Amino acid sequence: MLHARFSAKRPAPFAVLLLVVACTTEQVTAPIKPGVIALSVVSGDAQAGAAGTELALPLVVAVTDSKGKGVAGLTVNFRVVSGGGNMWAGSATTDKSGTAEDYWTLGTSTAVLQQVEVRAVSSAATKDVYGVFTANVLPGPATRIAKSAGDGQTVGVGTSVPLPPSAKVTDVYGNPIAGVVVTFTVVAGGGAVTGPSSTTNSSGIATVGTWTMGTAACDNSVAAAAAGLSGSPLTFSATAPGNCWRTLAPMPTARTALRMAALNGILYAVGGFNANTPQGLATVEAYDPSANTWTTKASMPTLRASMALAVVDGTLYAIGGGCGAGFCSTVVAYDPSSDTWSTKSPIPLPRVELVAGVANGMIYAIGGFNNVTAGGYLSAVESYDPFTNVWTSNASHTSMPTPRYALAMGAVGGLLYAVGGQGNSGLTGALEAYNATADSWTIKTSMPTPRLALGVGVSGGLLYAVGGAFAGGASAPSTGALEVYDAAANVWSTKTSMPTARYSMGVTMVNGVLYAVGGNSSGVAVGTVEAYKP
């Protein structure tokens, strides 16, 4: 084996005088008495190897006396002093040529100095450092990807997050890996990214250029993916604080022309129809916003769609609508505490696409359509007393100024507001307020976007008008428009549109959140549930 002294880059080897132990008269094995010796690194220094692996070449040292002759039988210790690796044996005895060797397994971190000291043990058991080996630790193959920064931010709709998401790629020991391509893709919220393909730098970090939130959704997310790595894809999320929509668990039975009302914080989706049930559905499904779950409830006694719903004293009333091929006069009441339905007095004027509102404990059924009244579009107002189970016909009430059907209604400040729909003159954005106590109507500022089959929710003195169609028929063009009416100021404002344009959905408001459920989207009955946070 070739012997060599330290290179110019390392400290020159130094001599150590080994102590001589006096001989006794007894016959014993004498310790080694080499006199002045020198130890030098022969080979194995400055190798490179992957983290946590054994270097390819052994660490070799040579021990020589003052005449340059190899010293045999001397113990040499190999000790890892930095980097956390280990030696195979830890010590070796010099052979007849004075050389000794051991194998070095590197530590697992590329950030820590890797160093081994070599010590020779004299007969007097003194230890002196004669040489130092170092090694360059290389990262192993890329195995993992994890989030580095940019997750969980809050930012307004349509704006860019202040901290673009970044991901870190490492080997099995967590050492950064450069040169790995990470792809960033929008997976929810409809936003956009720039610089979607990013290569990890020397710190193992890949960062997307920019991430801009969608213009409607409260919840946005971006995925970061790298082929074959554990943890891929990662999902980064961002949330808008308000004026945005959130997609929730879909309604189990996709349908259109359903109606919705809230009882004790639970949303009840009632009736409607779909392609499989063109004659109507009796289905009732309840949604719990706190759990984002649906349950099935007792069905209505009668198949129906396009009816009106109203809630009085914890009881839900389903009024009129379409029953198969005819117009319903049937009225049924649902008790959520017992999950049962009961039949009540029928409405005097059978009709579809009517609305109902509650004032002073009375239910008012307004507008709609039938094929026996001239023109078909109705301005009728009929009232129902839940306590006496008696209806009062239209003759005793002042008719709505604008005859129409497929309108929507909400109660604000004791007044019933009828908005939108279609009448004899086509689509309308008419907003008319009914004072039940005075039995009078007042014309208010019209809704900016005329439409029919829209939905309405009310909270904090504001009326939220959402969705609708621009014509009749199953394939009518629809909208996701959301316009808000301030009753006190008699003005409208435009808010973020509903992500899924549709009409004839169930709409209600609970705890300040507007829910839009089901409906007709592009000619298809859907179970989509979207909620608007003002």
C-alpha positions, 0 to 999 in steps of 0.5 A: 500500500502506498504511504503518504504524508499529509498534503499541503492542505492539512497540518503536517504530522507531528512526532510523539515520543512514546514512553519506555517502560523499565524492564524487570527481571521477570520474563514478560511481553515487552511493550512496543518501543518504537521511539520517535514515530510518525503517523500519516494519512495514506488514502481515503481523505476528502471522499464524497458519499451519500448521506447515511452511506458507507464511503467507497474507500477505507480510511488508511493511515501509516505509522513509521519510526524515525527511520521511516520503517513501518511500525507493526502492532500499534493500536490505532483508533478511528473516532467520528468527532463531527457529523454523527456517522460511525466507524465499522470497527473503531480501531485497528492494529498496524500490520507489518508494513505499519498501516491500519484501516477502517471504514466510515459510514457518513452522518445523515446531514449535509449541513454538518461537518463530517470529520474523523480523528485518528489516534495512536495508542502508545504503550503508556496508554496515552492518546494523541491525535495524529490525523484528521479525515473529512468527507463531503456528504451528498444528499440522497435521492429525492423522496419527499415533498412538504409545504414550506410557506404560503398555506392558510392565507386570508385574502379578498376574492380576485386578489393575489396572496401576499406570500406565494406558496412554496414547497421543499423537496428533501431526501429521506433524511430531510436534506434539501434537493436541488433541481426537482421540478414542482408543478403548481395547479389551481384545484379549487376556487377558480383562481390562477397562478403564474410560473406554475412550473418551478425548479427547486433551488439549492435549499430544495425550495420551489415557489410558484410565481403568483397565486390570484384568488378566484372572483367568487369562491371563499375557499381557494386551493392550489396543489403542488406536485412532484412525480414519485415523491411522498407527500405529493400532491400538497394542497395549499389553501386560502380563504376570503373573509367575505363577499364570497361563496363556499361549496358545501356537501351536495343535496342527495337528490338532485332536483329543480323547482324545489323549495326551501325553508329553515326550521331551528337552524336546519334547512329543509329541501322540499319537493321538486322534480328531475329527469327521472321524476317529471311528475314531481317528488315528495322527497324531503331532505334536511341539511345541517350547516354545522355538520355539513351533512344531509339526512332524509325526512318523511316525504310529503303526502303528495308529489309536487314542485313549484309550490310555496313554503312558509314557516309559522311557529315551528311548522312548515307549510307547503302550499299549492304548486304543480301536482303531476300534470295539474295545479295543486290546491293541496296544503300540507304541514310538517312538524319537524319534532315528530317528522310527520305531515298533516293535511290542511285546508286547500288554497282557494286558487290552485296555482304554480310558481307562487310565493308565500310570506308570513306577517302577523302570524298569517301566511300570505300566498301571492302571485303565480300562474294557472291556465284558467285565469285570463293571461295566466299570470296572477296578482292574487293575494290569499291569506291563511290562518294556521290557528283556525285552518281557514283561508281568506280569498283574493277578493278580501285583499288588495292584489299585487300591482304587477301580475307575475309568476316565478317571483321571489319573496322576503320579509323585511321590517314587517313588509313582504317584498315581492321581486322579479318574475315574469308577467304579461310584459315579459321578465320583470325586476319589479319590487313591490312591498305588501303591508299586510296590516294596511292591506296595501302595496308600495312600489320600490326601486326595481331590481337591476337584473330582471329575471324569473325563478330566482331565490331570496334570503333576508338578513339584517334588513337586507334582501338578497336576490340570487340566480334566476333565468332570462326566459322560461323553459328547461334550457333557459339561459340562467344567471348567478347574479347576486343583488342586495336590496337595502330596505331602509335606503331603497337601493340595490347593490351588486355582490359576487355572483354565485359560482353555479349559474342556475334557476328554480333552486331552493334559497334561504338564509340562516345565521347570516349565510345565504344558501342556494340548493339544487335547481336547473343548471344548463338544462340539468337538475343539480344537487349543488349547494353553495353558500354566500358569506356577506 
